[in-house]
């Protein structure tokens, strides 16, 4: 039986947690906490929140294609899909870019070309450093690259892998192949010529395995009866929240050892890069699996589904976009010292201001932007469950 119309309310809370983790790791950097022993490294490793975003996107955006293959039913055409993504992402992003380029003194001398490159989300591929206040946008650039190939990837999943029938084993083999290729790409980018590696490491293949894990989870939710011992074991494990989340915490501790490399801006060795990549993938998978494979009636699930908690997920995209600008403005003006501030106090201040700014962006930019979408869709189409939970 398909779960095509099932909602996944816990994913909003997971998206909020991932955004907060990203804020924590950036505050840790600005405050200088990264050098504070093991706890400092642990805070830096919370960058694994980006992997959570990518797994969420793979799950939520590919699932409609899998449902279509399972039910032999149509899905949204590419035109509608791109309209949804555009109005979901672009309004807040444009406001963020304009704010960073005009409010931060470091960016005011940048010419028209840098404005255009950032507005088009290609600056990452052309410059060695993103502008101040926009350094976190590297992950959004990767997201957009995934969005652009998704209709083609969906067609491959439905027409080539499934051949217009439901073939979960083939899908999971395809997912495994994507993961292997992505890990191999990560390894290659850290052993190839130094002049080429930094560019190749920014491309989608370096992170495709994280999206692929989301696709794998989607396969298990579309048809919980998928055959095989492995799929049965994965489904059973995903229903055990304590085991999954305890394992995720243990992996976070493990990757915070020297095996994961330095927390500072030092290029990791190939083995360290692979270790981080695989561990971040495992953390994201273990955090999200109980939210989509488990039940919605446990105390934790009910708490994660509370309207207030879900709202944090709704504004998390705006939080992701604005918090680095808030850091750049607030740190010098509120008497903090870069690389030498109390991380807890700085986090509370930055989080409070960023949440307020995020709420304004959500209400007055994001929601009005998304409201434009129905005008461009004269006929109703199937939508992905809990679309608001998809990282954008």
RODRENDREN-489730 format. One line per field, with one value per residue (C-alpha): residue number from 1; residue in three letters; x, y, z. Coordinates in steps of 0.05 Angstrom, whole numbers, plus 5000, padded with zeros to 4 digits. Each point is the difference from the previous one (the first is absolute). Example, Ala and Ser with C-alpha at 12.3 -4.5 7.8 and 13.67 -1.06 7.14 Angstrom:
BEGIN
i <- 1_2
aa <- ALA_SER
x <- 5246_5027
y <- 4910_5069
z <- 5156_4987
***
This chain:
BEGIN
i <- 1_2_3_4_5_6_7_8_9_10_11_12_13_14_15_16_17_18_19_20_21_22_23_24_25_26_27_28_29_30_31_32_33_34_35_36_37_38_39_40_41_42_43_44_45_46_47_48_49_50_51_52_53_54_55_56_57_58_59_60_61_62_63_64_65_66_67_68_69_70_71_72_73_74_75_76_77_78_79_80_81_82_83_84_85_86_87_88_89_90_91_92_93_94_95_96_97_98_99_100_101_102_103_104_105_106_107_108_109_110_111_112_113_114_115_116_117_118_119_120_121_122_123_124_125_126_127_128_129_130_131_132_133_134_135_136_137_138_139_140_141_142_143_144_145_146_147_148_149_150_151_152_153_154_155_156_157_158_159_160_161_162_163_164_165_166_167_168_169_170_171_172_173_174_175_176_177_178_179_180_181_182_183_184_185_186_187_188_189_190_191_192_193_194_195_196_197_198_199_200_201_202_203_204_205_206_207_208_209_210_211_212_213_214_215_216_217_218_219_220_221_222_223_224_225_226_227_228_229_230_231_232_233_234_235_236_237_238_239_240_241_242_243_244_245_246_247_248_249_250_251_252_253_254_255_256_257_258_259_260_261_262_263_264_265_266_267_268_269_270_271_272_273_274_275_276_277_278_279_280_281_282_283_284_285_286_287_288_289_290_291_292_293_294_295_296_297_298_299_300_301_302_303_304_305_306_307_308_309_310_311_312_313_314_315_316_317_318_319_320_321_322_323_324_325_326_327_328_329_330_331_332_333_334_335_336_337_338_339_340_341_342_343_344_345_346_347_348_349_350_351_352_353_354_355_356_357_358_359_360_361_362_363_364_365_366_367_368_369_370_371_372_373_374_375_376_377_378_379_380_381_382_383_384_385_386_387_388_389_390_391_392
aa <- UNK_UNK_UNK_UNK_UNK_UNK_UNK_UNK_UNK_UNK_UNK_UNK_UNK_UNK_UNK_UNK_UNK_UNK_UNK_UNK_UNK_UNK_UNK_UNK_UNK_UNK_UNK_UNK_UNK_UNK_UNK_UNK_UNK_UNK_UNK_UNK_UNK_UNK_UNK_UNK_UNK_UNK_UNK_UNK_UNK_UNK_UNK_UNK_UNK_UNK_UNK_UNK_UNK_UNK_UNK_UNK_UNK_UNK_UNK_UNK_UNK_UNK_UNK_UNK_UNK_UNK_UNK_UNK_UNK_UNK_UNK_UNK_UNK_UNK_UNK_UNK_UNK_UNK_UNK_UNK_UNK_UNK_UNK_UNK_UNK_UNK_UNK_UNK_UNK_UNK_UNK_UNK_UNK_UNK_UNK_UNK_UNK_UNK_UNK_UNK_UNK_UNK_UNK_UNK_UNK_UNK_UNK_UNK_UNK_UNK_UNK_UNK_UNK_UNK_UNK_UNK_UNK_UNK_UNK_UNK_UNK_UNK_UNK_UNK_UNK_UNK_UNK_UNK_UNK_UNK_UNK_UNK_UNK_UNK_UNK_UNK_UNK_UNK_UNK_UNK_UNK_UNK_UNK_UNK_UNK_UNK_UNK_UNK_UNK_UNK_UNK_UNK_UNK_UNK_UNK_UNK_UNK_UNK_UNK_UNK_UNK_UNK_UNK_UNK_UNK_UNK_UNK_UNK_UNK_UNK_UNK_UNK_UNK_UNK_UNK_UNK_UNK_UNK_UNK_UNK_UNK_UNK_UNK_UNK_UNK_UNK_UNK_UNK_UNK_UNK_UNK_UNK_UNK_UNK_UNK_UNK_UNK_UNK_UNK_UNK_UNK_UNK_UNK_UNK_UNK_UNK_UNK_UNK_UNK_UNK_UNK_UNK_UNK_UNK_UNK_UNK_UNK_UNK_UNK_UNK_UNK_UNK_UNK_UNK_UNK_UNK_UNK_UNK_UNK_UNK_UNK_UNK_UNK_UNK_UNK_UNK_UNK_UNK_UNK_UNK_UNK_UNK_UNK_UNK_UNK_UNK_UNK_UNK_UNK_UNK_UNK_UNK_UNK_UNK_UNK_UNK_UNK_UNK_UNK_UNK_UNK_UNK_UNK_UNK_UNK_UNK_UNK_UNK_UNK_UNK_UNK_UNK_UNK_UNK_UNK_UNK_UNK_UNK_UNK_UNK_UNK_UNK_UNK_UNK_UNK_UNK_UNK_UNK_UNK_UNK_UNK_UNK_UNK_UNK_UNK_UNK_UNK_UNK_UNK_UNK_UNK_UNK_UNK_UNK_UNK_UNK_UNK_UNK_UNK_UNK_UNK_UNK_UNK_UNK_UNK_UNK_UNK_UNK_UNK_UNK_UNK_UNK_UNK_UNK_UNK_UNK_UNK_UNK_UNK_UNK_UNK_UNK_UNK_UNK_UNK_UNK_UNK_UNK_UNK_UNK_UNK_UNK_UNK_UNK_UNK_UNK_UNK_UNK_UNK_UNK_UNK_UNK_UNK_UNK_UNK_UNK_UNK_UNK_UNK_UNK_UNK_UNK_UNK_UNK_UNK_UNK_UNK_UNK_UNK_UNK_UNK_UNK_UNK_UNK_UNK_UNK_UNK_UNK_UNK_UNK_UNK_UNK_UNK_UNK_UNK_UNK_UNK_UNK_UNK_UNK_UNK_UNK
x <- 5000_5026_5005_4995_4960_5032_5026_5066_4992_5062_5044_4984_5031_5060_5010_4998_5051_5046_4996_5015_5059_5028_4991_5036_5060_5006_4995_5053_5046_4988_5009_5065_4970_5026_5068_4970_5019_4953_4936_5024_5010_4932_4967_5036_4975_4928_5010_4970_4935_5013_4997_4932_4975_5024_4970_4934_5001_5015_4943_4946_5014_5012_4943_4946_5036_5004_4927_4985_5040_4965_4930_5012_4972_5023_5042_5010_5029_5068_4970_4960_5057_5048_4947_4993_5075_5009_4948_5021_5073_5013_4962_5036_5065_4999_4984_5058_5049_4979_5006_5070_5026_4974_5003_5069_5059_5043_4954_4986_5060_4979_4980_4938_5028_5002_4929_4977_5040_4970_4929_5007_5033_5062_5050_5022_5025_5037_5032_5043_4958_4927_4984_4996_4931_4989_5052_4947_4969_5047_4951_4941_5039_5007_4926_4982_5045_4961_4934_5021_5015_4941_4950_5052_5018_4926_4991_5059_4970_4931_5016_5069_5007_4927_4978_4933_4990_5015_5069_5026_5061_5024_4989_5041_5056_4998_5004_5059_5035_4991_5029_5061_5012_4993_5049_5049_4993_5015_5062_5022_4994_5048_5055_4998_5041_4992_4981_4940_4976_4969_4954_4980_4985_4946_4960_4937_5034_5037_4933_4956_5004_4963_4943_5002_4989_4936_4978_5013_4957_4945_5001_4988_4942_4965_4998_5015_4992_5063_5032_5066_5034_5038_4938_4963_5058_5004_4926_5003_5060_4967_4942_5046_5011_5043_5048_5004_5011_5049_5040_4999_5028_5054_5020_5004_5047_5041_5008_5021_5064_5064_4975_4953_5054_5011_4940_5038_5003_5051_4989_4987_5039_4963_4986_4975_4956_4969_4992_4961_4958_4979_4989_4958_4959_4989_4981_4949_4970_4994_4968_4948_4983_4956_4962_4978_5001_4975_4932_4972_4968_5061_5013_5061_4962_4942_5048_5034_4932_4978_4980_5053_5055_4978_4999_5074_5008_4960_5045_5064_5017_4998_5041_5052_5003_5005_5040_5069_4982_4974_5067_5040_4959_4988_5068_5037_4941_4980_5070_5019_5070_5011_5033_4999_4928_4957_4967_4937_4985_5016_4954_4942_5007_5009_4945_4951_5014_5001_4934_4968_5028_4980_4928_4997_5030_4952_4938_5015_5044_4996_4925_4981_5050_4970_4930_5017_5006_4926_4990_5049_4966_4931_4991_5013_5057_5027_5048_5054_4981_5020_5032_5017_5049_5044_5063_5003
y <- 5000_5069_5056_5052_5052_4990_5063_5000_5054_4981_5021_5073_4992_4963_5057_5050_4959_4998_5076_5011_4953_5042_5063_4967_4980_5070_5032_4951_5025_5074_4993_4961_4939_4953_5000_4981_4928_4942_5040_5052_4946_4971_5068_5005_4931_5024_5022_4931_5039_5013_4925_4999_5054_4960_4934_5037_5028_4932_4969_5053_5020_4931_4966_5025_4967_4935_5004_5010_4938_4960_5022_5008_5070_5068_5048_5075_5021_5032_5069_4997_4970_5056_5053_4971_5000_5070_5033_4959_5021_5063_5056_4990_4985_5065_5041_4966_5014_5073_5008_4968_5041_5066_4995_4969_5046_4942_4990_5072_5003_4939_5015_4983_4933_4975_5024_4962_4938_4997_5014_4944_4954_4988_5039_4936_4973_5062_5029_4971_5033_5019_5071_5016_4981_4949_4948_4950_5003_4947_4947_5036_5001_4925_4994_5040_4956_4940_5035_5012_4927_4972_4994_4962_4957_4987_4978_4953_4971_4989_4984_4967_4969_4981_4996_5028_4945_4998_4968_5018_4955_5033_5068_4984_4972_5065_5039_4958_5014_5075_4996_4961_5049_5060_4973_4984_5071_5027_4956_5022_5074_4993_4963_5037_5061_5055_5052_4958_4968_5061_5011_4928_4994_5054_4961_4960_4931_5014_5000_4957_4942_5041_5013_4927_4978_5041_4964_4934_5020_5021_4931_4968_5047_4992_4925_4972_4931_5006_4930_4981_4991_5065_5043_4964_5013_5073_5010_4967_5041_5064_4988_4999_5073_4988_4954_5047_5064_4968_4973_5069_5032_4946_5012_5075_4988_4952_5048_5054_4962_5014_4948_5054_5052_5070_5044_5060_5022_4948_4954_4929_4940_4953_4951_5056_5028_4931_4989_5066_4987_4930_5018_5062_4957_4947_5054_5031_4932_4978_5066_5001_4926_4997_5061_4966_4926_5003_5017_5069_4982_4996_5056_5024_4998_5039_5052_5008_5009_5057_5062_5043_4950_4992_5075_5001_4954_5047_5059_4959_5018_5074_4984_4965_5058_5058_4977_5012_5071_5008_4974_5048_5060_4983_4975_5066_5045_4963_4998_4929_4982_4956_4934_5021_5002_4959_4950_4989_5075_5012_4943_5025_5071_4978_4948_5050_5053_4949_4969_5069_5016_4931_5010_5066_4969_4941_5042_5057_4968_4924_4991_5053_4969_4931_5029_5017_4928_4981_5056_4964_4932_5000_4925_4966_4951_4951_5031_4971_4985_5052_5043_5053_4952_4998_5039_5055
z <- 5000_4983_5049_4946_5038_5068_5035_5037_5054_5038_4942_5015_5068_4970_4951_5058_5039_4939_4991_5074_4995_4943_5041_5059_4957_4971_5068_5023_4945_5012_5075_4993_5035_4947_5035_5067_5000_4985_5012_4950_4947_5017_4988_4933_4980_5007_4928_4990_5001_4926_4987_5034_4952_4940_5023_5012_4930_4969_5039_4990_4929_4970_5036_4952_4943_5039_5018_4926_4983_5055_4982_4926_5007_4974_5040_4994_4933_5000_4988_5064_5039_4980_5016_5070_5012_4972_5044_5060_4997_4960_5037_5067_4965_4960_5062_5036_4944_4995_5075_5002_4942_5026_5075_5009_4986_4975_4941_4978_4954_4960_4929_4960_4980_5072_5010_4939_5018_5069_4978_4949_5052_4959_5041_5035_4934_4978_5064_5055_5055_5004_5024_5074_5027_4944_5016_5021_4931_4972_5024_4968_4935_5004_5016_4938_4957_5026_4986_4928_4986_5039_4942_4961_5060_5012_4928_5008_5064_4968_4928_5002_5069_5012_4927_5020_5052_5074_5009_5070_4997_4935_5031_5061_4957_4961_5065_5022_4934_5009_5070_4977_4942_5046_5052_4944_4975_5070_5003_4930_5015_5058_4962_4933_4981_5052_4948_4979_5064_5034_4940_4992_5074_4992_4948_5012_4994_5065_5037_4956_5049_5053_4952_4980_5072_5000_4937_5035_5059_4952_4968_5068_5016_4934_5008_5069_4970_4958_4998_5028_5068_4994_4987_5056_5048_4979_5010_5069_5021_4975_5047_5061_5015_5062_4962_4940_5038_5049_4942_4966_5064_5004_4928_5013_5058_4957_4942_5050_5013_4960_4949_4975_4992_5028_5018_4971_4927_4982_4941_5024_4974_4953_5057_5045_4945_4988_5074_5008_4938_5021_5073_4983_4953_5054_5052_4953_4981_5073_5021_4944_4994_5064_4976_4936_5016_5072_5027_5014_5067_5046_5051_4961_4934_5029_5029_4933_4966_5045_4959_5035_4985_4928_4992_5017_4941_4956_5015_4999_4928_5018_5062_4957_4952_5049_5061_4971_4982_5072_5025_4957_5023_5072_5022_4993_5018_5064_5029_4983_4976_4940_5021_5074_5026_5046_4952_5042_5007_4927_4979_5041_4972_4928_5003_5030_4948_4943_5020_5000_4932_4974_5023_4962_4937_5005_5008_4953_4947_5000_5009_4949_4952_5007_4993_4928_4981_4992_4950_4955_5010_4969_5011_5067_5003_5051_5050_5042_5072_5052_4946_5051_5031_4938_5008_4948
***
